[in-house]
């Protein structure tokens, strides 16, 4: 009798390729636990599955969750050790352009409830993160996500990150057209693509439906698309202006125009060409210079444009470039209810304030989009369950996450607004002020990030609470300001494009560390992140609220009519602003004010000794090491099949492991090899076997013949002995591949096989 487990049921619901990838990750996790996979390779492997380390500092999170002292994962595991990873970390979940349905939201709520701390955290890239996740739980977590069409693949690591898109796409009153299907096509085309596996750092992409609003914020992305239309031969046709080389980080770079009026059919091959140029010429050794913006700065825009154009000409044709276009509709979503209007019925208490700030009237008459303001980007499992039910009742499938760490409900019929407000209010989800000054964006900071210097979440909560207390007395000009906070200089909180931004740093007084925030003024959120602010001075963390009040009150009193904060800063001048904050920059002695020596939300004395090494992009790992890890995982899978009596499957997996190991060697020289075993074996024979590069001085090429022989002569029948022998051959072949890589690396004088296209 066959017993069907919940895991078996999930596997049937997951797309086959995704299911295979999760199985492979689980095998690699087991190999690492046994000490058979290096820290460096497994670190990049888990990062590419979205599994992060998390900060622990013997303290308390601001929400009272107990912290731990153990690292994540335990990099001290030795061969044969039985230790299980004990300190939980963070799991990032990819949500392309923020698009969600109620079932997916419910599954993530369940996972937060069962594996995490009952909190779903919305990020500034429209991802969702779960904290306090144990590494051994991640494969099952990934399967449950996969069963509802969600992946964590390449949510981190040196890869293409979550592709951002405007949450109003398709309903915006000013957009050229709905960018949703294009962002979706780009996501799945590039995910796992051979041409995006050999980057020195992360790569970020965004889509925007118009130029003037914030939308996708394309001007600080590696690759960005702004939708445009024009009439050609009497018909409206779709195009994109394409931007490259943007980025925030320590030194922000404004994206430059790669090409204008790019036809919709060209965006995927052009992106592939950009990726190939970046993979070939981008920095690999110095992570601080490994983003695309540095490559463009080095080459110059014109040379980079030329290289991309030349690369595009030699790309092997791919039907996926245009196959999705035949299914692109004029409108990507269908409303659940007909359009109706508010009819003068009595309104619930608090409705008007909420309506004024949280309701957007769509271009489709009678429909609205509601923004659900989430303090610090957090929503509880119970709230998420409730929101899923509300969505089903009023809008169907139309949920999206935003880059300002909120969620939106689209296609709400106007007549339903009071009922939706009341339903949201019951669950604490009807706070007014969405995307206003009280809606402060914040990265995790010292709560969980290893790079955090100061408490961005603690400061954000303090500023928000103070602003809410005096919200009625705030000048209208202040109400619309964008405020964003980062725990360090890396701009994960996007402080560079805020009207008023802060990033954490530290100073010393009486040989004690004092938490500070650098004040950044004059960024521009609109025009897709149209300008970056500049730092004007570091202020002790406890003085930031007073600095904020001083700056905003001066702006409200001094501004000209309709003058934006960005324009006012330009007129008022950085020198005068510096004079405003100068009185707040001094640090009192410890005896005078000991509270200055602790951070917001944390009573302990401030220290930077608990900082760790950040994992945002992982270490630079050679392409061979990344690819051969797949072969090792497949060989381990064969061993499991053998132990459980599945001899046919075991033999097939062992053969596949050899093919994958051969592919790992080839990929360093021949980027377009693909997945066809015939082609892989042929290229392996030509490039490594016939040239004797693969020859071990003892085996004289014997291990290479294992693959060639099995490929040419598949067994007609398979028993336990054949399966066992094939597994042994596969393991020897993989070891020989490692030896070949090491030999070629030594000959090249580098850490791995040189990419001959570089």
C-alpha positions in Angstrom: 0.0 0.0 0.0 1.4 3.4 -1.0 1.1 6.1 1.6 0.8 9.6 0.2 2.4 12.3 2.4 1.7 16.0 2.5 5.0 16.5 0.9 4.0 14.2 -2.0 0.8 16.2 -2.4 2.7 19.4 -2.5 5.1 18.1 -5.1 2.3 17.4 -7.5 1.0 21.0 -7.1 4.4 22.6 -7.7 5.7 23.4 -11.2 8.2 20.5 -12.0 11.3 22.6 -12.5 10.7 24.5 -9.2 10.1 21.2 -7.4 13.4 19.8 -8.7 15.2 23.0 -7.6 13.8 22.7 -4.1 14.8 19.0 -3.9 18.3 20.0 -5.0 18.6 22.7 -2.4 17.5 20.2 0.3 20.2 17.9 -0.8 22.8 20.6 -0.7 21.7 21.5 2.8 22.2 17.9 3.8 25.6 17.9 2.2 26.6 21.0 4.1 25.3 19.5 7.3 27.6 16.6 6.7 30.6 18.9 6.0 30.7 17.9 2.3 29.9 21.4 1.0 32.1 24.4 1.7 30.8 27.4 3.6 31.4 29.7 0.7 29.6 27.6 -1.9 26.7 26.8 0.4 26.5 30.4 1.5 25.9 31.5 -2.1 23.5 28.5 -2.7 21.2 29.4 0.2 21.4 33.1 -0.6 20.2 32.4 -4.1 17.2 30.6 -2.4 16.5 33.7 -0.3 17.8 32.3 3.0 19.7 35.0 4.9 21.7 35.1 8.1 20.2 37.3 10.8 21.7 39.4 13.5 21.6 38.2 17.1 23.1 40.4 19.9 22.0 39.0 23.3 19.2 41.6 23.3 15.6 42.0 22.5 13.9 43.0 19.3 11.7 46.0 19.6 8.6 43.8 19.5 9.9 41.7 22.5 11.1 38.6 20.5 14.1 37.2 22.3 17.4 37.3 20.3 20.0 34.6 20.3 23.7 34.6 20.2 24.4 31.8 17.6 25.3 32.7 14.0 23.3 31.6 11.0 24.1 29.1 9.7 26.7 27.4 12.0 29.7 27.8 9.8 31.7 25.7 12.2 30.1 22.4 11.1 32.8 19.8 10.4 32.6 16.7 8.3 30.3 14.2 9.9 28.9 16.6 12.5 25.3 16.1 13.6 24.8 19.6 14.6 21.6 21.2 13.2 21.4 24.9 12.5 20.1 26.4 15.8 19.8 30.1 15.2 16.9 31.2 13.0 17.4 33.5 10.2 15.4 35.4 7.5 13.6 34.0 4.5 13.0 36.4 1.6 10.1 35.6 -0.7 10.0 37.0 -4.2 6.8 38.7 -5.2 7.2 40.0 -8.8 5.9 43.6 -9.1 4.2 43.0 -5.7 1.4 41.0 -7.3 -0.5 38.7 -4.8 -3.7 36.8 -4.6 -5.6 36.0 -1.4 -4.5 32.3 -1.4 -0.9 33.3 -1.6 -1.3 35.8 1.2 -3.0 33.2 3.4 -0.1 30.7 2.8 2.5 33.2 3.8 0.4 34.0 6.9 0.4 30.3 7.8 4.1 30.1 7.3 4.7 33.2 9.5 2.4 31.6 12.2 4.1 28.2 12.1 7.7 29.0 11.4 8.3 32.6 12.2 7.1 35.3 14.7 3.6 35.8 13.2 4.8 38.8 11.2 5.0 39.3 7.4 7.4 42.1 6.6 6.9 44.0 3.3 10.2 45.3 1.9 11.1 48.3 -0.2 11.4 45.9 -3.3 7.9 44.5 -2.9 9.2 41.3 -1.5 7.9 39.7 1.7 10.3 38.6 4.4 9.8 36.1 7.3 12.2 36.4 10.2 13.3 33.9 12.8 13.1 31.0 10.3 15.2 27.9 11.0 17.3 26.8 8.0 16.2 23.1 8.2 12.6 24.3 7.7 13.3 26.2 4.5 12.8 23.4 2.0 9.3 22.6 3.3 8.5 26.3 3.5 9.6 26.7 -0.2 7.4 23.8 -1.2 4.4 25.3 0.4 5.1 28.5 -1.4 5.7 26.7 -4.6 2.3 25.0 -4.4 0.7 28.5 -4.8 3.0 29.7 -7.5 5.6 31.6 -5.3 9.3 31.1 -5.5 12.3 32.3 -3.4 14.7 31.6 -6.2 17.3 34.4 -6.6 15.7 36.5 -3.9 19.2 37.3 -2.9 22.8 36.5 -3.9 24.6 37.7 -7.0 21.5 37.5 -9.1 18.5 39.3 -10.7 16.5 40.4 -7.7 12.7 40.9 -7.5 11.5 43.0 -10.4 9.7 46.0 -9.2 6.6 47.6 -10.8 4.1 50.3 -10.0 1.3 49.0 -7.7 -1.1 51.1 -9.7 -0.1 49.5 -13.0 -3.2 49.0 -15.1 -5.4 51.4 -13.1 -3.2 54.5 -13.0 -4.7 57.7 -14.5 -1.4 58.9 -16.0 0.3 55.7 -17.3 1.0 55.0 -20.9 -0.1 51.4 -20.6 -0.1 48.5 -18.0 3.5 47.3 -17.5 2.4 44.2 -15.5 2.7 41.6 -18.3 6.1 42.9 -19.3 7.4 42.8 -15.7 6.0 39.3 -15.4 7.6 38.1 -18.6 10.9 39.6 -17.7 10.8 37.9 -14.3 10.3 34.4 -15.6 12.5 34.8 -18.6 15.6 35.8 -16.5 14.9 33.6 -13.5 17.5 30.8 -13.6 18.7 31.9 -17.1 22.3 30.9 -17.9 23.2 34.5 -18.7 22.5 35.8 -15.2 24.4 33.3 -13.2 27.9 34.8 -13.3 27.4 38.3 -11.9 29.8 39.8 -9.4 26.9 41.4 -7.5 23.2 41.8 -7.5 21.2 43.2 -10.4 17.9 45.1 -10.0 15.2 45.8 -12.6 12.1 48.0 -12.4 9.2 49.0 -14.7 7.2 52.2 -14.7 4.1 53.2 -16.5 4.9 56.9 -16.7 7.8 59.3 -16.4 6.5 61.9 -13.9 5.4 59.9 -10.8 7.4 57.6 -8.6 5.9 54.4 -10.1 8.8 51.9 -10.5 11.6 54.3 -9.5 13.5 53.2 -12.5 16.2 55.9 -12.1 18.0 54.0 -9.3 17.9 50.6 -10.8 20.5 48.7 -12.8 18.0 48.3 -15.6 14.7 50.3 -15.8 11.8 50.6 -18.3 9.5 53.6 -18.7 6.4 52.9 -20.8 5.6 55.1 -23.9 3.3 55.0 -26.8 3.1 56.6 -30.2 1.1 56.2 -33.4 2.8 54.2 -36.1 1.0 53.6 -39.4 -2.3 54.7 -37.8 -2.0 52.4 -34.8 -1.0 53.0 -31.2 2.1 51.0 -30.6 4.0 50.3 -27.3 7.6 51.2 -26.6 9.9 51.7 -23.6 12.7 54.1 -22.8 15.4 52.0 -21.2 17.7 53.2 -18.4 20.9 51.5 -17.1 23.4 51.9 -14.3 21.3 53.4 -11.5 21.8 52.5 -7.9 21.7 53.8 -4.4 24.1 52.3 -1.9 26.9 54.3 -0.3 27.4 56.5 -3.4 24.2 56.7 -5.5 24.3 56.7 -9.3 21.5 58.2 -11.5 20.5 55.8 -14.3 21.4 56.8 -17.8 19.3 56.3 -21.0 20.5 53.2 -22.7 18.0 53.5 -25.6 14.8 55.4 -26.4 11.7 54.0 -28.1 12.6 50.4 -27.7 9.8 48.2 -29.2 8.1 45.9 -26.8 9.3 42.9 -28.7 12.9 43.9 -28.0 13.0 44.3 -24.2 13.8 40.7 -23.3 16.7 40.2 -25.8 18.1 43.6 -24.9 18.0 42.7 -21.2 19.7 39.5 -22.0 22.4 41.3 -23.9 22.9 43.8 -21.0 23.3 40.8 -18.6 25.9 39.1 -20.8 28.0 42.3 -21.0 27.8 42.7 -17.2 28.6 39.1 -16.6 31.6 39.2 -18.9 33.1 42.6 -18.0 31.8 43.4 -14.5 34.1 43.4 -11.5 34.3 40.0 -9.8 37.0 40.4 -7.1 36.2 43.7 -5.4 32.5 43.6 -4.3 32.5 47.3 -3.6 33.0 47.9 -7.4 30.9 45.0 -8.7 27.6 46.7 -9.6 26.7 47.6 -13.2 26.9 51.3 -12.4 30.6 51.0 -11.8 31.1 49.1 -15.1 29.3 51.9 -17.0 31.3 54.5 -15.2 34.5 52.7 -16.2 33.6 52.1 -19.9 31.5 55.2 -20.5 27.9 55.1 -21.7 28.6 55.1 -25.4 31.0 52.2 -25.2 28.5 50.3 -23.0 25.7 51.0 -25.6 28.0 49.7 -28.4 28.8 46.5 -26.5 25.1 45.8 -25.8 24.2 46.4 -29.4 27.0 44.1 -30.6 25.9 41.4 -28.1 22.3 41.7 -29.2 23.4 40.9 -32.8 25.0 37.6 -31.8 22.3 36.3 -29.4 20.9 32.9 -30.3 17.2 33.3 -31.1 14.8 32.5 -28.3 11.0 32.2 -28.9 10.3 33.4 -25.4 11.4 36.9 -26.5 8.0 37.5 -28.1 5.8 34.5 -27.4 4.2 36.2 -24.4 3.1 39.2 -26.4 0.2 37.4 -28.1 -1.4 37.0 -24.6 -0.9 40.7 -23.5 -4.4 42.1 -23.0 -5.5 45.7 -22.8 -6.3 45.1 -19.2 -4.7 42.5 -17.0 -7.3 42.2 -14.3 -11.1 41.8 -14.2 -13.2 43.5 -11.5 -15.2 41.3 -9.1 -18.1 43.8 -8.9 -19.7 46.3 -11.2 -18.7 50.0 -10.9 -21.0 51.8 -8.4 -20.8 55.1 -6.6 -21.1 56.4 -3.0 -24.8 57.3 -2.6 -24.9 59.5 0.4 -25.4 56.7 3.0 -24.1 57.4 6.5 -20.4 56.9 6.8 -18.5 55.2 9.7 -16.4 57.2 12.1 -13.0 57.9 10.8 -14.0 57.2 7.2 -13.4 60.7 5.9 -9.8 61.0 7.1 -9.0 57.6 5.7 -10.8 58.4 2.4 -8.8 61.6 1.9 -5.4 59.8 2.1 -5.8 56.1 1.4 -8.2 56.0 -1.6 -7.1 56.5 -5.2 -9.7 56.9 -8.0 -8.7 54.6 -10.8 -8.9 55.6 -14.5 -11.8 53.1 -14.7 -14.8 55.1 -13.6 -16.5 53.8 -10.4 -13.4 51.9 -9.1 -10.8 52.8 -6.5 -7.5 51.5 -5.2 -7.1 51.4 -1.4 -3.7 51.6 0.3 -3.4 49.7 3.6 -0.9 51.6 5.6 1.4 49.1 7.5 3.6 50.7 10.2 7.2 49.6 9.5 6.0 47.4 6.7 4.7 44.8 9.1 1.4 42.9 9.0 0.5 40.1 11.5 -0.7 36.6 10.4 -4.2 37.3 11.8 -4.4 40.6 9.9 -3.2 38.9 6.7 -5.9 36.2 7.0 -8.5 38.9 7.5 -7.2 40.9 4.5 -7.3 37.8 2.3 -11.0 37.4 3.2 -11.7 41.1 2.6 -10.1 40.8 -0.8 -12.1 37.8 -1.8 -15.3 39.5 -0.8 -14.7 42.8 -2.5 -12.0 42.6 -5.2 -11.2 39.0 -5.9 -7.5 38.6 -6.9 -6.3 42.2 -6.9 -3.7 42.7 -4.1 -0.2 44.2 -4.5 2.7 45.1 -2.2 4.3 48.6 -2.7 7.8 49.9 -2.5 6.7 52.0 0.5 6.0 48.8 2.5 2.3 48.9 2.2 -0.4 46.7 0.5 -3.1 47.8 -1.9 -6.5 46.5 -2.8 -7.4 47.3 -6.4 -10.8 47.4 -8.1 -12.8 48.4 -5.1 -16.2 49.6 -6.2 -16.8 53.1 -4.8 -20.1 52.0 -3.2 -18.2 49.4 -1.2 -15.7 51.8 0.3 -17.6 52.2 3.7 -17.9 48.4 4.1 -14.3 47.9 3.2 -13.2 50.6 5.6 -15.2 49.0 8.4 -13.8 45.5 7.7 -10.2 46.9 7.7 -10.8 48.9 10.8 -11.9 45.8 12.8 -8.4 44.4 12.2 -6.4 47.6 12.7 -5.8 48.1 9.0 -7.6 51.4 8.4 -4.9 53.9 9.6 -5.1 57.1 7.5 -2.1 58.9 6.2 -0.9 56.4 3.6 2.1 57.7 1.7 2.1 60.9 3.8 4.6 62.1 6.3 3.5 59.6 9.0 4.0 56.7 6.6 7.8 56.3 7.2 9.8 53.8 5.2 12.5 51.9 7.2 14.9 49.0 6.6 15.3 46.4 9.4 18.4 48.1 10.8 19.8 46.7 14.0 16.8 44.6 14.7 17.9 41.9 12.4 20.5 43.1 9.9 24.1 42.3 10.4 25.2 45.6 8.8 22.8 47.8 10.8 24.6 50.5 12.8 21.7 52.3 14.3 18.1 51.4 15.0 16.2 52.6 11.9 13.0 50.9 13.0 13.3 52.4 16.5 13.8 55.9 15.1 11.0 55.4 12.5 8.5 54.3 15.2 9.4 57.3 17.4 9.0 59.8 14.6 5.8 58.2 13.5 4.3 58.3 17.0 5.2 61.9 17.5 3.8 63.0 14.1 0.6 61.1 14.7 0.2 62.9 18.1 0.3 66.3 16.5 -1.1 65.4 13.1 -3.9 67.9 13.3 -1.5 70.7 13.8 0.9 69.9 11.1 1.1 72.4 8.2 -0.3 71.0 4.9 3.2 71.3 3.3 4.6 68.9 5.9 1.9 66.4 5.4 3.1 65.4 1.9 6.8 64.9 2.8 8.6 61.6 2.2 10.6 60.4 5.2 12.9 57.3 4.9 15.3 55.8 7.3 18.2 53.3 6.8 20.2 51.6 9.5 23.5 52.2 7.7 24.8 53.9 4.6 23.6 51.2 2.1 20.2 52.9 1.5 18.0 49.9 1.9 15.5 52.3 3.4 16.0 54.5 0.2 17.0 57.6 2.2 18.7 59.2 -0.8 15.3 59.8 -2.6 13.4 61.0 0.4 12.6 64.6 1.1 14.2 64.0 4.5 16.3 60.9 4.9 18.4 59.4 7.7 21.0 56.7 7.8 22.7 55.2 10.8 26.2 55.8 11.9 28.2 56.2 15.1 30.5 58.6 16.9 32.5 58.4 20.1 32.3 60.5 23.3 34.3 59.7 26.4 35.5 56.5 24.7 31.9 55.3 24.4 30.0 54.7 21.2 27.0 57.0 20.6 24.3 56.1 18.0 23.9 58.8 15.3 22.0 59.4 12.1 23.3 61.3 9.2 20.7 63.8 7.9 20.1 63.6 4.1 18.0 66.3 2.5 16.6 67.1 -0.9 15.9 63.8 -2.6 13.2 63.6 -5.2 10.7 60.7 -5.0 8.7 61.7 -8.1 10.0 61.4 -11.6 10.9 57.8 -10.8 13.4 58.9 -8.1 14.4 62.0 -10.0 17.2 63.3 -7.7 19.3 62.2 -4.8 19.6 64.1 -1.5 22.9 64.9 0.2 24.0 64.4 3.7 24.3 67.6 5.8 25.5 66.4 9.1 25.5 63.6 11.7 23.2 64.1 14.7 22.9 62.0 17.9 20.0 59.6 17.5 18.2 61.1 20.5 18.3 64.5 18.8 16.8 63.5 15.5 13.1 64.2 16.4 14.1 67.8 17.4 16.1 68.2 14.2 13.1 66.9 12.2 10.8 69.5 13.8 13.3 72.3 13.3 13.7 71.5 9.6 10.0 71.0 8.8 8.9 74.0 10.7 11.4 76.2 8.9 10.3 74.8 5.6 6.6 75.4 6.3 7.3 79.0 7.4 9.8 79.9 4.6 8.6 78.2 1.5 7.1 80.0 -1.4 3.6 79.1 -2.5 3.5 75.5 -4.0 7.3 75.2 -3.5 8.3 71.6 -3.0 10.8 70.5 -0.3 13.3 69.6 -3.0 13.1 73.0 -4.5 13.1 74.8 -1.1 16.3 73.0 -0.1 17.9 74.1 -3.4 16.9 77.7 -2.7 17.5 77.8 1.1 20.9 76.2 0.7 22.8 73.4 2.4 24.9 75.9 4.5 21.8 77.4 6.1 20.4 74.0 6.7 23.6 73.0 8.4 23.3 76.0 10.6 19.8 74.8 11.6 21.0 71.4 12.7 24.4 72.5 14.2 23.0 73.1 17.7 21.8 69.5 17.8 25.1 67.8 16.7 26.9 68.0 20.1 26.9 65.0 22.4 26.4 65.6 26.1 28.6 63.7 28.6 27.5 60.3 29.9 27.0 61.8 33.4 24.7 64.5 32.0 22.5 62.4 29.7 23.2 58.7 29.7 20.2 58.1 27.5 22.2 59.5 24.6 24.4 56.4 24.8 21.6 54.0 24.0 19.4 53.7 20.8 15.7 54.1 20.2 13.8 51.1 21.5 16.8 49.5 23.1 17.7 50.4 26.8 21.2 48.8 26.6 24.3 50.9 26.1 25.0 51.3 22.5 27.8 49.2 20.9 28.9 48.2 17.5 30.7 45.0 18.6 27.7 42.9 17.6 27.8 43.9 13.9 28.5 41.1 11.5 29.3 40.6 7.8 26.4 41.5 5.6 24.9 39.0 3.3 23.1 41.2 0.8 25.0 39.8 -2.2 27.1 37.1 -0.7 30.7 36.4 -1.5 31.9 36.2 -5.0 31.9 32.5 -5.9 33.2 31.1 -9.2 30.6 30.1 -11.7 32.0 26.5 -11.6 31.5 26.2 -7.8 27.9 27.4 -8.1 27.1 25.0 -11.0 29.0 22.0 -9.7 27.0 22.2 -6.5 24.0 21.2 -8.5 25.8 18.1 -9.7 26.7 17.2 -6.1 23.1 17.6 -5.0 21.9 15.4 -7.9 24.5 12.7 -6.9 23.2 12.9 -3.4 19.7 12.5 -4.6 20.8 9.3 -6.5 22.2 7.9 -3.3 18.8 8.4 -1.6 17.0 6.8 -4.5 19.4 3.8 -4.2 18.8 3.5 -0.5 15.1 3.5 -1.0 15.1 0.9 -3.8 14.4 3.2 -6.7 17.2 1.9 -8.9 16.0 3.3 -12.2 15.7 6.8 -10.7 19.1 6.4 -9.0 20.9 5.5 -12.2 19.3 8.4 -14.0 20.2 10.9 -11.3 23.8 9.7 -11.3 24.0 10.2 -15.0 22.5 13.6 -14.7 25.0 14.5 -12.0 27.8 13.8 -14.5 26.2 15.9 -17.2 25.8 18.8 -14.7 29.4 18.6 -13.6 30.5 18.6 -17.3 28.2 21.6 -17.9 29.8 23.4 -14.9 33.2 23.2 -16.6 31.8 24.2 -20.0 29.8 27.2 -18.7 33.0 29.1 -17.9 34.1 29.0 -21.5 30.8 28.7 -23.4 28.0 30.6 -22.0 25.2 29.4 -24.4 25.6 25.7 -23.7 22.0 25.2 -22.6 20.6 22.0 -21.0 20.7 19.6 -23.9 22.7 16.5 -22.8 23.8 15.8 -26.4 25.3 19.2 -26.7 26.8 19.2 -23.3 28.6 15.9 -23.8 29.8 16.9 -27.2 31.2 20.2 -26.0 32.8 18.4 -23.0 34.5 15.9 -25.3 35.8 18.6 -27.6 36.9 21.1 -25.0 38.1 19.0 -22.1 38.4 15.3 -23.0 40.0 15.5 -26.4 42.3 18.3 -25.2 43.3 16.2 -22.2 42.4 19.0 -19.8 40.2 16.6 -17.9 43.0 13.9 -17.7 43.9 13.0 -14.2 47.6 11.9 -14.0 46.5 8.6 -12.4 43.3 7.8 -14.2 44.4 9.1 -17.6 41.0 10.2 -18.6 39.1 7.2 -17.2 36.7 9.4 -15.3 35.8 11.3 -18.4 35.0 8.1 -20.2 32.3 7.3 -17.5 30.2 10.1 -18.9 31.0 9.5 -22.6 30.2 5.8 -22.3 27.0 6.2 -20.4 25.8 8.8 -22.8 26.5 6.7 -25.9 25.2 3.5 -24.4 22.3 3.9 -21.9 21.5 0.6 -20.1 18.5 -1.4 -21.4 17.7 -2.6 -17.9 18.8 -1.4 -14.5 19.3 -3.3 -11.2 20.9 -2.4 -7.9 24.4 -3.2 -9.0 24.2 -1.0 -12.1 22.7 1.9 -10.1 25.4 1.6 -7.4 28.2 1.5 -10.0 26.7 4.6 -11.8 26.7 6.5 -8.5 30.3 5.7 -7.9 31.2 6.8 -11.4 29.3 10.0 -10.9 31.1 10.8 -7.7 34.5 10.1 -9.3 33.5 12.3 -12.3 32.6 15.2 -10.0 35.9 14.9 -8.2 37.7 14.9 -11.5 35.8 18.0 -12.5 37.0 19.7 -9.3 40.5 18.7 -10.1 40.2 20.0 -13.6 38.9 23.3 -12.4 41.8 23.6 -9.8 44.4 22.8 -12.5 43.1 25.3 -14.9 42.8 27.9 -12.2 46.4 27.4 -11.2 47.5 27.7 -14.8 45.5 30.9 -15.1 46.8 32.3 -11.8 43.2 33.0 -10.5 40.6 31.6 -8.2 38.7 29.7 -10.9 38.6 28.9 -14.6 38.9 32.2 -16.5 35.8 33.1 -18.4 37.2 33.2 -22.0 34.5 35.8 -22.9 35.8 38.2 -20.4 
